[in-house]
Amino acid sequence: MADKEAVAKSVKATDAEDSVHTKELQIIREEVDAGKEPTASVRELLRWFGAHRRRSGVVERVEAELETTGLRTDPDFTTAWIDAPVTFRKLASPEKSEMAPSKTPEDIEAAAEPVDDEELPEVSYLVRMLDAANREVVSVNPEDVIATAITLMMAHDFSQLAVMTGPRDLKGTISWKSIGSRLSQRNDLKTVADAMDKASEVLDTDSLFEATRAIIGREYVFVRSSVDKKITGIVTATDVSEQFQLLSEPFLLLGRIENQIRRIIQNTFDVETLRAACNDADPDRKAAVSKVSDLTFGEYQRILENEDNWKKLNFVACRKTFCNELDKVRQLRNEIMHFHPDTVEEGDFEQLRRFSRLLSQLERLSRQSETKNIAS
């Protein structure tokens, strides 16, 4: 009865989400047809689909619905900052001979399914996806007195400021370092121009991974919009460090979990059991498997889902419940492997931490049980 109620609630929630995004996209399509350029933030677009992050299934579902409605976003919602506005435009119609069949409800539903860990799509990670690349830039004019720059840096706890004469006119940069180096030479500093250094820029559409070397080497760079050429933000080495820390923590947790699972499987099952978890459609790969590390995460899961294999583990735990939790980790793993800058939710972190603790407890209890059996 409880399962039926849960399913009913899930269906109602899905129907409600479908109603929201269908209604919103239809309104937008009507505005576009009327010659308007409606906008919405990426976060709002995701909310229409009942989502908070650009997970793979969510992205594919949004893309499918946009295509069905004949819309596209500019810039692409997958590579924009999550709180940045995107403009909805009419999707260009291909020639009839090249026109792809329209999406069916089944196609859209399939797009929402999580991808397998061997089928992860390539993900672009652009500078503009960082929060720091979208913050208002505090600036001074070259003719401002030096005290103005010093006061602003102290007030905002900044190490540097942009030197600008307009939203697109970046003349240089002033920093504690540039001021100190001039003072060390006993220069008389009156205006900002007296302590100004050349500014380093990157485009908001540059790959963050390619821009990282420049950011670290120069300590900070200014971000210029590829659309209207305005300076949209400043990214510092600290910003990059913090972002990569956020991105790396779930990878470390996943690495720990995979090592725990490998250890459990390695200590219990022979090579034939490992090979039995592989796809029969690829006999060459199946024959090449000789150790646990040759398997994919999905194959670990198949081994542990097998009832006969589970009995050999001597775990005091419910196989079905354990495998349900393991599947949640698998789905999270697929999402995290996208290396997407949308903040990983604390609930996801806790899911990984809980499962790692569960594995540790089961391993410990299993060892204690084996010790007692040997002693008796």
Secondary structure, DSSP 8 states (H G I E B T S, - for coil): -HHHHHHHHHHHHHHHHHHHHHHHHHHHHHHHHTT---EEEHHHHHHHTT-SS--HHHHHHHHHHHHHHTEEEES-TTTS-TTSEEEEEE-----GGG------HHHHHHHTS---TT-------BGGGSGGGGS---EE-TTSBHHHHHHHHHHHT-SEEEEEEETTEEEEEEEHHHHHHHHHTT----BGGGG-B---EEETTSBHHHHHHHHHHHSEEEEE-TTT--EEEEEEHHHHHHHHHHHHHHHHHHHHHHHHHHHHHHTT--HHHHHHTS-TT-HHHHHH--SGGGS-HHHHHHHHH-HHHHHHHT-SS-HHHHHHHHHHHHHHHHHHTT---S---HHHHHHHHHHHHHHHHHHHHHHHHHHHHHH-
